[in-house]
């Protein structure tokens, strides 16, 4: 299984699918979920196959989750915050367009 590195013992809690997850302050959502034994973050819209983190550096979108108040985000790029509510991403991936001026 996954092993934590570092010595930060400060804890925060957040919710994933109505389950309280204990994380370390500074963890990404993906790292905290994996450490808690949660491997499925979403289902592929095409065939409903289970999906979870793949690259852990933001290059892919396999770890998409829905964060209350923020919408769809890559779990490997978002830090946990005490009391946040997270659930699996549902449906197709919607990418926001950025103005390149």
C-alpha positions as CSV (number, residue, x, y, z in Angstrom):
1,X,0.0,0.0,0.0
2,X,1.0,3.6,0.1
3,X,3.4,5.0,2.7
4,X,3.6,8.5,3.9
5,X,6.9,10.4,3.9
6,X,7.8,13.4,6.0
7,X,7.0,14.1,9.6
8,X,4.0,16.5,9.5
9,X,1.6,15.1,12.0
10,X,-0.9,18.0,11.9
11,X,-4.3,16.5,11.0
12,X,-7.3,17.8,9.1
13,X,-10.5,16.0,8.2
14,X,-12.6,16.2,5.1
15,X,-15.5,14.3,3.7
16,X,-15.5,11.9,0.6
17,X,-18.8,10.3,-0.2
18,X,-20.2,10.9,3.3
19,X,-17.1,9.2,4.8
20,X,-14.8,11.2,7.1
21,X,-11.2,11.0,5.9
22,X,-8.3,12.0,8.1
23,X,-5.4,13.6,6.3
24,X,-2.2,15.4,7.1
25,X,-2.1,19.1,6.6
26,X,-0.5,19.8,3.2
27,X,-1.7,16.5,1.7
28,X,-3.3,16.7,-1.7
29,X,-6.8,15.2,-1.9
30,X,-5.4,12.3,-4.0
31,X,-2.6,11.5,-1.5
32,X,-5.1,11.6,1.4
33,X,-7.6,9.4,-0.3
34,X,-5.0,6.9,-1.4
35,X,-3.6,6.8,2.2
36,X,-7.1,6.1,3.4
37,X,-7.4,3.1,1.0
38,X,-9.7,4.8,-1.4
39,X,-8.6,4.0,-5.0
40,X,-11.7,4.9,-7.1
41,X,-12.2,8.6,-7.6
42,X,-14.6,8.6,-10.6
43,X,-16.1,6.5,-13.4
44,X,-15.3,6.9,-17.0
45,X,-18.4,8.2,-18.8
46,X,-18.0,5.9,-21.8
47,X,-18.0,2.6,-20.1
48,X,-18.4,3.3,-16.3
49,X,-14.9,1.8,-15.7
50,X,-13.4,2.7,-12.3
51,X,-10.7,5.4,-12.5
52,X,-8.2,6.7,-10.0
53,X,-4.9,8.6,-10.0
54,X,-2.4,7.7,-12.7
55,X,0.3,10.4,-13.0
56,X,-0.1,12.3,-9.6
57,X,1.4,15.4,-11.3
58,X,-1.6,16.9,-13.1
59,X,-0.8,15.7,-16.6
60,X,-3.8,13.4,-16.8
61,X,-7.4,13.8,-15.6
62,X,-7.9,10.4,-14.0
63,X,-8.2,11.8,-10.5
64,X,-11.0,14.2,-11.2
65,X,-13.3,14.9,-8.2
66,X,-16.1,17.3,-7.4
67,X,-15.2,19.7,-4.6
68,X,-18.2,21.6,-3.0
69,X,-18.0,25.2,-4.0
70,X,-15.2,24.7,-6.5
71,X,-16.5,22.2,-9.0
72,X,-14.4,19.6,-10.9
73,X,-10.7,19.6,-9.9
74,X,-7.7,17.3,-10.2
75,X,-7.3,15.7,-6.8
76,X,-3.6,15.5,-7.2
77,X,-3.3,19.3,-7.5
78,X,-5.7,20.4,-4.7
79,X,-4.6,20.5,-1.1
80,X,-7.0,19.2,1.6
81,X,-8.7,21.8,3.8
82,X,-10.4,21.0,7.0
83,X,-14.2,20.4,6.5
84,X,-14.1,20.3,2.7
85,X,-16.6,18.0,1.0
86,X,-15.5,16.0,-2.0
87,X,-17.3,13.5,-4.2
88,X,-16.5,11.5,-7.3
89,X,-16.6,13.4,-10.6
90,X,-19.6,12.3,-12.7
91,X,-20.0,12.6,-16.5
92,X,-17.8,14.0,-19.2
93,X,-14.8,16.2,-18.4
94,X,-15.5,19.9,-19.0
95,X,-12.4,22.0,-19.5
96,X,-12.5,25.7,-18.9
97,X,-11.2,27.9,-21.6
98,X,-8.5,30.4,-20.6
99,X,-8.1,33.7,-22.3
100,X,-4.6,33.8,-23.8
101,X,-4.2,37.5,-24.2
